[in-house]
Amino acid sequence: MTSEKTPTTSHAFQVDLHGLVDLLSQHLYASPRVYVRELLQNAVDAITARRASDPTCPGTVGITADGTSITLTDSGIGLTEPEVHRLLATIGRSSKRNDLESARRDFLGQFGIGLLACFVVADTIRVVSRSASGAGAEPVEWVARADGSYTVRQLTPAEYESATGTPAPGTTVRLDARHGCEQWFVPDTVSGLATEFGALLPYAIAVNGDPITGRPAPWEVEHSGPVSRRSALVTAGQEALGFTPLDCVELDLPLVGIRGVAYVVPGQVSPAQRGGHRVYLKRMLLTDTAEGLLPDWAFFVRCVLDTDSLRPTASREALYEDETLSAVREALGERIRQWLAQLAVDSPERLRRLIGVHHLGVKALALHDEEVLRTMLPWLPFETTDGELSLDEVARRTSTLHFTRTVDEFRQVSAVATAQGMTVVNGGYTYDADLVARLPEIRPGITVSELDSNAVAVRLDTVDPAQELAMAAFLSVARGQLDPLDCDVAVREFHPSSIPALHLDDRAARHERRRADAEVQADELWSGILSSLHETRPRSQLVLNHLNPLARRVMELTDPELAGVATEALYGQALLQARRPLRPVDQALVNRAFAGLLERAAPGSPPNTPDSTGKPSTSEEGDR
Ligand SMILES: Nc1ncnc2c1ncn2[C@@H]1O[C@H](COP(=O)(O)OP(=O)(O)OP(=O)(O)O)[C@@H](O)[C@H]1O
């Protein structure tokens, strides 16, 4: 039996240029404006390539734009006809990628797709080029259309000169605006875009005859002293970022080819809304929304910098996350850390100003870095029962530093703690409790102790047993009244005596209340699950102050109904005092208590008895 094989045929992929350009414009590039960047970048790379073998060759790029077309002429390496087919006409092929590492070092482009950006704004790209490779390099014209076709023809020297304005080697690209894209060809727009992307480039670039390059980067300018330098850098930061920075830090990492400035933003920012950095790649603007350049804790800093070691993504609008970027992130973080430490020594006023706005960022850093914690401790503010203090200041007052873990607990204990001469730190804000807990590591001899409501309750003085016995009847009514709210009632003596009652509530009790509330609101299935979670019933506590005259009079009440109303009123007032959010059940109780008290304060008179006329008597009539 003979086996007959079907013949294999070989084919080349077809490229639907329309689809590709659509993909680039819709998904890769943020805006059509990038076409200027891509053209500029190719011109710059072509000059760089020519300079590699001819260091004295001219480095000029001339751009003309008239509202409907743009031409860009460079004095770069140019292209031969075979190169036109191989490089311009082959998508994804790049002359800048043969030896990737050196290419990355020298050139801006690498992917071989940049020229396609021109199809976002034009239907044809016309390239006229003459290679600098020597005699025999005939001038050539390449015309590519958005439908995927292209033509190539050799030009006479005269045709070349009339298209480029010079017989010298180089390349001229011409685009005619697609209908509807004229806005991207307006001279001012082109000049603005070329300046934005290319003002720092090392070659002479002009738009319609006006130079846009030649200014050094702000960090390259010499100044007479550090103060004038800082003020010039702040002004440059303001121009680049659109806000007046609070301060600035120079960045210089020669090993990874980075120079620039980190600016401290002037207002509070949340770690979540980190702003982007303005990054130049080999002096060409890559993006002003780069992320990942600094460690997370440095969310209060925005950089403007130039790099020649970091890699762009294909859109050239972000940095590629690789080992170099992570090493750079570390190194820049270290630089900012050193600067903060130096500021503490050289310029405490500036550090105080910075911490006044960005203590959250500095605390985040201090938490992960013992050295920073040590240096910044005298500067970082904490809320305490004695006002805003640094932990060092608190530590000077007491060898045991008391802190609460939540803002709630702080509110509960602050009045009593103050009256007892204790300084308590509110650890309820982001990072604060964790920083307090680390204090003994860096300040040996200091102990820290968490203060919750149980610890406070233990510290309050008990009442003489005979007096407690005399209040037994009242306490029994009060406990019965608050039992449904899972609240115990106790009597203690404490200062300040102006406080009639304290509502103490530890975390377990709060958690249990939340669980119980959820159980009430949940459907049957969840309610069953939630109730199975509940084992014990941690309870809160209403501590009546025997030193408070009003509370004392309440505790002497013998009328059980009035005692009940008064207990509820004290409970409500203690809740309000602790600025605790009221549950619906608490809200109802507070309303009931105040209504009950008002009722007692203004008891209703018996209904008016009708007079002989049948009308109710009025005081007016009585007066007559
Ligand atoms: N002005 C120019 N002078 C000389 N060669 C050019 C010029 N413009 C483009 N080329 C050649 O065409 C190739 C493709 O250019 P294209 O802009 O598409 O990609 P690229 O610059 O290599 O990479 P990227 O996609 O990262 O921009 C380049 O690698 C280069 O060899």
The ligand as an SDF file (V2000), in Angstrom:
LIG
                    3D

 31 33  0  0  0  0  0  0  0  0999 V2000
   14.9870   59.3870   10.0650 N   0  0  0  0  0  0  0  0  0  0  0  0
   15.5050   58.1720    9.8920 C   0  0  0  0  0  0  0  0  0  0  0  0
   16.7810   58.0190    9.4610 N   0  0  0  0  0  0  0  0  0  0  0  0
   17.3220   56.8090    9.2700 C   0  0  0  0  0  0  0  0  0  0  0  0
   16.6790   55.6620    9.5130 N   0  0  0  0  0  0  0  0  0  0  0  0
   15.4150   55.7170    9.9420 C   0  0  0  0  0  0  0  0  0  0  0  0
   14.7470   56.9660   10.1440 C   0  0  0  0  0  0  0  0  0  0  0  0
   13.4910   56.7140   10.5910 N   0  0  0  0  0  0  0  0  0  0  0  0
   13.3910   55.3780   10.6500 C   0  0  0  0  0  0  0  0  0  0  0  0
   14.5230   54.7660   10.2890 N   0  0  0  0  0  0  0  0  0  0  0  0
   14.8010   53.3200   10.2350 C   0  0  0  0  0  0  0  0  0  0  0  0
   13.5700   52.6400   10.2630 O   0  0  0  0  0  0  0  0  0  0  0  0
   13.5600   51.7070   11.3530 C   0  0  0  0  0  0  0  0  0  0  0  0
   12.1550   51.5640   11.8890 C   0  0  0  0  0  0  0  0  0  0  0  0
   11.7730   52.7830   12.5050 O   0  0  0  0  0  0  0  0  0  0  0  0
   10.6250   52.8080   13.5790 P   0  0  0  0  0  0  0  0  0  0  0  0
   10.4380   54.2130   14.0290 O   0  0  0  0  0  0  0  0  0  0  0  0
    9.4410   52.1250   13.0210 O   0  0  0  0  0  0  0  0  0  0  0  0
   11.1810   51.9050   14.7630 O   0  0  0  0  0  0  0  0  0  0  0  0
   12.4000   52.1190   15.7530 P   0  0  0  0  0  0  0  0  0  0  0  0
   12.7160   53.5710   15.8580 O   0  0  0  0  0  0  0  0  0  0  0  0
   13.5020   51.2050   15.3350 O   0  0  0  0  0  0  0  0  0  0  0  0
   11.8180   51.5690   17.1190 O   0  0  0  0  0  0  0  0  0  0  0  0
   10.5780   52.1170   17.9900 P   0  0  0  0  0  0  0  0  0  0  0  0
    9.3870   51.3610   17.5640 O   0  0  0  0  0  0  0  0  0  0  0  0
   10.9990   51.8220   19.3820 O   0  0  0  0  0  0  0  0  0  0  0  0
   10.4760   53.5850   17.6930 O   0  0  0  0  0  0  0  0  0  0  0  0
   14.5300   52.2590   12.3490 C   0  0  0  0  0  0  0  0  0  0  0  0
   15.0650   51.2460   13.1750 O   0  0  0  0  0  0  0  0  0  0  0  0
   15.5810   52.8730   11.4550 C   0  0  0  0  0  0  0  0  0  0  0  0
   16.5110   51.9100   11.0310 O   0  0  0  0  0  0  0  0  0  0  0  0
  1  2  1  0
  2  3  1  0
  2  7  2  0
  3  4  2  0
  4  5  1  0
  5  6  2  0
  6  7  1  0
  6 10  1  0
  7  8  1  0
  8  9  2  0
  9 10  1  0
 10 11  1  0
 11 12  1  0
 11 30  1  0
 12 13  1  0
 13 14  1  0
 13 28  1  0
 14 15  1  0
 15 16  1  0
 16 17  2  0
 16 18  1  0
 16 19  1  0
 19 20  1  0
 20 21  2  0
 20 22  1  0
 20 23  1  0
 23 24  1  0
 24 25  2  0
 24 26  1  0
 24 27  1  0
 28 29  1  0
 28 30  1  0
 30 31  1  0
M  END
$$$$
